[in-house]
Amino acid sequence: MKLYKIKNWLYLLIIPFLAIAACETTQETYQEFIKDGETLYIGAADTLIVKHGYNKLRLIVGLNSDPKINKGIITSLDGSVNKEFDIQRRGSGYEEVSVDLELEEKNYTFKIILTDNSGNTSIPREITTKVYGNKYESTLLTRSVSSVVVYKNRTKFTWGGAAQGTIETMLTYVDASGETQTVIVANNETETILPAIQLGSEYKVESTFYPEQGAFETFKAMSEFNFPSKFIIESSTIIPLILPGDATTCSSRGSYSELFNGITTDTGDYWHSCDIKSDLYPFVMSFDMGFEFNLTEFKLYERYGCCGERSPKIMQFWGTNDIVLGETTVDVNDVPLAVWEADATAKGWVKLGGFETNEASTFTTVFQPTAEKYRYIRLVFVESIEGQVSTPRGNFAEFKFWGL
C-alpha cells in the first residue's frame, strides 16, 4: 500500500517537469523563425502584359489597391536585366505602370517584384517572352508582285497574296514628272493602277509586320526593282486600218481583233489570211496605234497548236504620221519588193527595221529608237518560214508592240 502511494507522488512530480521541458523546446523552435522579425509581404503585380518593339519590350504591370507600393524591380533569370522603376500611385484602386526595356534579341524570363518604403516586397511574379530584332526582320518577305504592266499613261500592278502577319504594303515610285510618290496597298487589294511613271526608274515595295498582336513598333521587309525601260501599247488603242492592198479578214477564219485580245493558248483564237492575192505572202497589215511613239519591240505569237511554219522568215516594219498622203498606190503582190519600198518611201513612210532570217514561229524583234515618233505602223510580211508554196497563207495568235 505504501509503495503504491509513493509511485503516485513520483508521477505527479515528473509530469510538470515534462510539460516545462516541452514548452521550452517549442519556444526555442519558434524563436528560430522569428529571430529576424516577422516577414510582411505587400501586394504582388495583378497582371503582366508584354508589348513588342524593335529590340524593345514594353512591360505593363497591373497594380492592386495596396497603397504602399512605390517601386518595382525587373530582373531576368540569366542576370542580364536588373531594372528598377518608380511607382507613383494616383488612386487607391487598380492602376497600370509601363516600363520600356531595350534588349538583345532573344528569349527572356523576367521576375517582377514590387516594394514599399519600408523595404517590404511582394511575392515575385514571372513572365516569359521574346525580343524581336534584325534576325526576325530578315525572315520577313515583302508582298509579291505577280506582274507589272507599263502603258503610256498608266501602270498596272498585279499583286500576289499578302504574307501572314502583313499589316499593309507601301509602293514607292517615281512619276513621269520625276517626283517620288508613295501609295498604300491594302492586304485585300489585288491590283494597283498608277499614273504615268518614269520609264526604267526604281520602285520599292515595303511590307510592314507586327511580330505579335499588340506590338507598338512595326518591322519591315523591303524589295527594290526597276520599271521596264519601255511601255506596252494597249490593245484598246490599236485600230486596224486595212488600207488598199492590205490583208483582209475572213469571217470564217478569225479577224484582226483576235490579234489583240491577249489570248495566245487557244486553238480556236487566231487571225487567218483569206485565200486571195492580197492576203497571201507577201502581204501588208497597217495599224493606227492611237498616238505617236518610238517602236522599240514587237512580238508575234504563232497560232496555238498549229502552223508555226506560216510565221514570217522575212519581215519589214514601216512608220508614218500622215496616213492620208501615205496611201501607197502599188500592191506588194504585183511588183518586186524594191518597187513597193520605193513607193512607200515616196509617200512618206519610213522603214523602221526588219529581219530576213527568222526561223522561230513565236518571236520578238527589237528596234533602235528613231529621232521621230510615229503613229501609224505597217507590217510587211515578205516570206514565210515554209517558203514558196502554192498557197502561202499566214495565221497568227497575237501581236504585241512596245515603245517609248
For each residue, the residues with C-beta under 8 A, 3 or more apart:
1: 4 5
2: 5 6
3: 6 7
4: 1 7 8
5: 1 2 8 9
6: 2 3 9 10
7: 3 4 10 11
8: 4 5 11 12
9: 5 6 12 13
10: 6 7 13 14
11: 7 8 14 15
12: 8 9 15
13: 9 10 16 17
14: 10 11 17 18
15: 11 12 18 19
16: 13 19 20
17: 13 14 20 21
18: 14 15 21 22
19: 15 16 22 23
20: 16 17 23 24
21: 17 18 24 25
22: 18 19 25 26
23: 19 20 26 27
24: 20 21 27 28
25: 21 22 28 29
26: 22 23 29 30
27: 23 24 30 31
28: 24 25 31 32
29: 25 26 32 33
30: 26 27 33 34
31: 27 28 34 35
32: 28 29 35
33: 29 30
34: 30 31 37 38
35: 31 32
36:
37: 34
38: 34
39:
40: 118 120
41: 44 120 121 122 123
42: 66 68 69 114 115 116 120 121 122
43: 46 63 64 65 66 69 114 122
44: 41 64 114 122 123 124 125
45: 48 61 62 63 64 72 112 114 122 125
46: 43 62 63 64 94
47: 60 61 62 96
48: 45 59 60 61 62 112 125 127
49: 59 60 62 214
50: 57 58 59 60 127 129
51: 57 58 60 214 215 216
52: 56 57 58 129 130 131 132 210 211 212 214 215 216 217
53: 56 57 58 100 215 216 217
54: 132 133 137 217 219
55: 102 103 104 105 131 132 133 134
56: 52 53 100 101 102 103 131 217
57: 50 51 52 53 100 101 103 108 129 131
58: 50 51 52 53 98 99 100 101 216
59: 48 49 50 74 98 99 100 101 110 112 127
60: 47 48 49 50 51 96 97 98 99
61: 45 47 48 72 96 97 98 99 112 114
62: 45 46 47 48 49 94 95 96
63: 43 45 46 66 69 87 89 94 95 96 97 114
64: 43 44 45 46 69 94
65: 43 92 93 94
66: 42 43 63 69
67: 89 92
68: 42 116 117 118 120
69: 42 43 63 64 66 72 87 89 114 115 116 122
70: 86 87 88 89 115 116 117
71: 84 85 86 87 114 115 116
72: 45 61 69 84 85 87 97 99 112 113 114 115
73: 82 83 84 85 112 113 114 115
74: 59 81 82 83 84 85 99 101 110 111 112
75: 79 81 82 83 110 111 113
76: 79 80 81 82 108 109 110 111
77: 108 109 110 111
78: 108 109
79: 75 76 82
80: 76 103 104 108
81: 74 75 76 101 103 108 110
82: 73 74 75 76 79
83: 73 74 75 99 101
84: 71 72 73 74
85: 71 72 73 74 97 99
86: 70 71
87: 63 69 70 71 72 97 114
88: 70
89: 63 67 69 70 92 95
90: 95
91: 95
92: 65 67 89
93: 65
94: 46 62 63 64 65
95: 62 63 89 90 91
96: 47 60 61 62 63
97: 60 61 63 72 85 87
98: 58 59 60 61
99: 58 59 60 61 72 74 83 85
100: 53 56 57 58 59
101: 56 57 58 59 74 81 83
102: 55 56
103: 55 56 57 80 81 106 108 131
104: 55 80 131 133
105: 55 131 132 133 134 135 136
106: 103 130 131
107: 128 129 130 131
108: 57 76 77 78 80 81 103 128 129 130 131
109: 76 77 78 126 127 128
110: 59 74 75 76 77 81 126 127 128 129
111: 74 75 76 77 124 125 126
112: 45 48 59 61 72 73 74 124 125 126 127
113: 72 73 75 121 122 124 125
114: 42 43 44 45 61 63 69 71 72 73 87 121 122
115: 42 69 70 71 72 73 119 120 121 122
116: 42 68 69 70 71 119 120
117: 68 70
118: 40 68
119: 115 116
120: 40 41 42 68 115 116
121: 41 42 113 114 115
122: 41 42 43 44 45 69 113 114 115 125
123: 41 44
124: 44 111 112 113
125: 44 45 48 111 112 113 122
126: 109 110 111 112
127: 48 50 59 109 110 112
128: 107 108 109 110
129: 50 52 57 107 108 110
130: 52 106 107 108
131: 52 55 56 57 103 104 105 106 107 108
132: 52 54 55 105 136 137 211 212 219
133: 54 55 104 105 136 137
134: 55 105 137 138
135: 105 138 139
136: 105 132 133 139 140 211 219
137: 54 132 133 134 140 219 220 221
138: 134 135
139: 135 136
140: 136 137 163 207 209 219 220 221
141: 144 163 207 221
142: 169 205 206 207 221 222 223
143: 159 160 161 162 163 166 169 185 205 207
144: 141 159 160 161
145: 148 157 158 159 160 205 225
146: 158 159 160
147: 156 157 158
148: 145 155 156 157 158 225 227 228
149: 155 156 158 232
150: 155 197 199 227 228 230 231 232
151: 154 155 156 231 232 233 234
152: 196 231 233 234 291 293
153: 195 196
154: 151 193 194 195 196
155: 148 149 150 151 193 194 195 196 197 227
156: 147 148 149 151 191 192 193 194
157: 145 147 148 171 185 191 192 193 194
158: 145 146 147 148 149 190 191
159: 143 144 145 146 162 169 185 189 190 191 192
160: 143 144 145 146
161: 143 144
162: 143 159 166 169 187 207
163: 140 141 143 166 207 209
164:
165: 209 210 211
166: 143 162 163 169 187 207 208 209
167: 207 208 209 210 218
168: 184 185 186 187 207 208
169: 142 143 159 162 166 184 185 187 205 206 207 208
170: 182 183 184 185 204 205 206 207 208
171: 157 182 183 184 185 192 194 203 204 205
172: 180 181 182 203 204 206
173: 180 181 182 194 197 198 201 203 204 227
174: 178 179 180 181 197 198 201 202 203
175: 178 179 180 181 194 195 196 197 198
176: 195 196 197 198
177:
178: 174 175 198
179: 174 175
180: 172 173 174 175
181: 172 173 174 175 194
182: 170 171 172 173
183: 170 171 192 194
184: 168 169 170 171
185: 143 157 159 168 169 170 171 189 192
186: 168 189
187: 162 166 168 169
188:
189: 159 185 186 192
190: 158 159
191: 156 157 158 159
192: 156 157 159 171 183 185 189
193: 154 155 156 157
194: 154 155 156 157 171 173 175 181 183 197
195: 153 154 155 175 176
196: 152 153 154 155 175 176
197: 150 155 173 174 175 176 194 201 203 227
198: 173 174 175 176 178 201 227
199: 150 227 228 229 230 231 404
200: 226 227 228 229
201: 173 174 197 198 226 227
202: 174 224 225 226 227
203: 171 172 173 174 197 224 225 226 227
204: 170 171 172 173 222 223 224 225
205: 142 143 145 169 170 171 222 223 224 225
206: 142 169 170 172 220 221 222
207: 140 141 142 143 162 163 166 167 168 169 170 220 221
208: 166 167 168 169 170 218 219 220
209: 140 163 165 166 167 218 219 220 221
210: 52 165 167 213 214 215 218 219
211: 52 132 136 165 215 219
212: 52 132 215
213: 210
214: 49 51 52 210
215: 51 52 53 210 211 212 218
216: 51 52 53 58
217: 52 53 54 56
218: 167 208 209 210 215
219: 54 132 136 137 140 208 209 210 211
220: 137 140 206 207 208 209
221: 137 140 141 142 206 207 209
222: 142 204 205 206
223: 142 204 205
224: 202 203 204 205
225: 145 148 202 203 204 205
226: 200 201 202 203
227: 148 150 155 173 197 198 199 200 201 202 203
228: 148 150 199 200 231 402
229: 199 200 404
230: 150 199 296 297 402 403 404
231: 150 151 152 199 228 402 403 404
232: 149 150 151 400 401 402
233: 151 152 237 238 289 290 293 400 401 402 403
234: 151 152 237 238 290
235: 238 260 261 262
236:
237: 233 234 289 290 291
238: 233 234 235 260 287 288 289 290 401
239: 287 288 290
240: 256 285 286 287
241: 246 286 287 288 323 376
242: 246 247 248 249 256 286
243: 246 284 286 323 327 328
244: 327 328 331
245: 278 284 328 330 331 332 333
246: 241 242 243 278 283 284 285 286
247: 242 273 274 278 279 283 284 285 381 394
248: 242 274 276 278 279
249: 242 254 255 256 271 274
250: 253 254 255 272 273 274 279
251: 255
252:
253: 250 271 272 273 274 395
254: 249 250 258 269 270 271 272 395
255: 249 250 251 258 271
256: 240 242 249 259 260 271 285
257: 260 261
258: 254 255 261 263 269 270 271 397 398
259: 256 271 396 397 398 399
260: 235 238 256 257 398 399
261: 235 257 258 269 398
262: 235 398
263: 258 266 269 397 398
264: 301 304 397 398
265: 304
266: 263 269 304 397
267: 303 304 305 306
268:
269: 254 258 261 263 266 304 397
270: 254 258 303 304 395 396 397
271: 249 253 254 255 256 258 259 395 396 397
272: 250 253 254 303 393 394 395
273: 247 250 253 279 280 283 393 394 395
274: 247 248 249 250 253 279
275: 279 280 391 393
276: 248 279 280
277: 280 331 333
278: 245 246 247 248 283 331 333
279: 247 248 250 273 274 275 276 283 393 394
280: 273 275 276 277 283 333 391 392 393 394
281: 312 381 382 383 384 392 393 394
282: 332 333 337 380 381 382 383
283: 246 247 273 278 279 280 332 333 380 381 394
284: 243 245 246 247 332 378 379 380 381
285: 240 246 247 256 378 379 381
286: 240 241 242 243 246 376 377 378 379
287: 238 239 240 241 376 377 378 379
288: 238 239 241 323 375 376
289: 233 237 238 293 374 375 376 377 401
290: 233 234 237 238 239 375
291: 152 237 375
292: 321 373 374 375
293: 152 233 289 373 374 375 403 404
294: 367 369 370 373 374 403 404
295: 298 317 319 352 367 374 377 401 402 403
296: 230 366 367 369 402 403 404
297: 230 364 365 366 367 401 402 403
298: 295 317 364 365 367 399 400 401 402
299: 362 363 364 365 398 399 400
300: 311 312 362 363 396 398 399
301: 264 304 362 396 397 398 399 400
302: 307 308 310 311 361 362 396 397
303: 267 270 272 306 307 308 310 395 396 397
304: 264 265 266 267 269 270 301 397
305: 267
306: 267 303 395
307: 302 303 310 393 395
308: 302 303 311 361 362 385
309: 361 384 385 386
310: 302 303 307 384 385 386 392 393 394 395 396
311: 300 302 308 358 360 361 362 363 384 385 394 396
312: 281 300 315 358 381 382 383 384 385 394
313: 356 357 358 359 382 383 384 385 387
314: 354 355 356 357 358 382 383
315: 312 354 355 358 365 379 380 381 382
316: 341 351 353 354 379 380 382
317: 295 298 351 352 353 354 367 377 378 379 380
318: 344 349 350 351 352 377 378 380
319: 295 349 350 352 370 374 375 376 377 378
320: 323 326 347 348 349 350 374 375 376 378
321: 292 348 372 374 375 376
322: 325 326 348
323: 241 243 288 320 326 327 376
324: 327
325: 322 347 348
326: 320 322 323 344 347 348 349 376
327: 243 244 323 324 347
328: 243 244 245 340 343 344 347 349
329: 343 347
330: 245 334 335 339 340 343
331: 244 245 277 278 334 335 340
332: 245 282 283 284 335 337 340 380
333: 245 277 278 280 282 283
334: 330 331
335: 330 331 332 339 340
336: 339 340
337: 282 332 340 341 382
338: 341 342
339: 330 335 336 342 343
340: 328 330 331 332 335 336 337 343 344 380
341: 316 337 338 344 345 351
342: 338 339 345 346
343: 328 329 330 339 340 346 347
344: 318 326 328 340 341 347 349 351 378
345: 341 342 348 349 350 351
346: 342 343
347: 320 325 326 327 328 329 343 344
348: 320 321 322 325 326 345
349: 318 319 320 326 328 344 345 378
350: 318 319 320 345 370 372 374
351: 316 317 318 341 344 345 354
352: 295 317 318 319 367 370 374 377
353: 316 317 365 367 368
354: 314 315 316 317 351 365 380
355: 314 315 358 365
356: 313 314
357: 313 314
358: 311 312 313 314 315 355 363 365 385
359: 313 385
360: 311 363
361: 302 308 309 311 385
362: 299 300 301 302 308 311
363: 299 300 311 358 360
364: 297 298 299
365: 297 298 299 315 353 354 355 358
366: 296 297
367: 294 295 296 297 298 317 352 353 370
368: 353
369: 294 296 404
370: 294 319 350 352 367 373 374
371:
372: 321 350
373: 292 293 294 370
374: 289 292 293 294 295 319 320 321 350 352 370 377
375: 288 289 290 291 292 293 319 320 321
376: 241 286 287 288 289 319 320 321 323 326
377: 286 287 289 295 317 318 319 352 374 401
378: 284 285 286 287 317 318 319 320 344 349
379: 284 285 286 287 315 316 317
380: 282 283 284 315 316 317 318 332 340 354
381: 247 281 282 283 284 285 312 315 384 394
382: 281 282 312 313 314 315 316 337
383: 281 282 312 313 314 387 388 392
384: 281 309 310 311 312 313 381 387 389 392 394
385: 308 309 310 311 312 313 358 359 361
386: 309 310 389 392
387: 313 383 384
388: 383 392
389: 384 386 392
390:
391: 275 280
392: 280 281 310 383 384 386 388 389
393: 272 273 275 279 280 281 307 310
394: 247 272 273 279 280 281 283 310 311 312 381 384
395: 253 254 270 271 272 273 303 306 307 310
396: 259 270 271 300 301 302 303 310 311 399
397: 258 259 263 264 266 269 270 271 301 302 303 304
398: 258 259 260 261 262 263 264 299 300 301
399: 259 260 298 299 300 301 396
400: 232 233 298 299 301
401: 232 233 238 289 295 297 298 377
402: 228 230 231 232 233 295 296 297 298
403: 230 231 233 293 294 295 296 297
404: 199 229 230 231 293 294 296 369
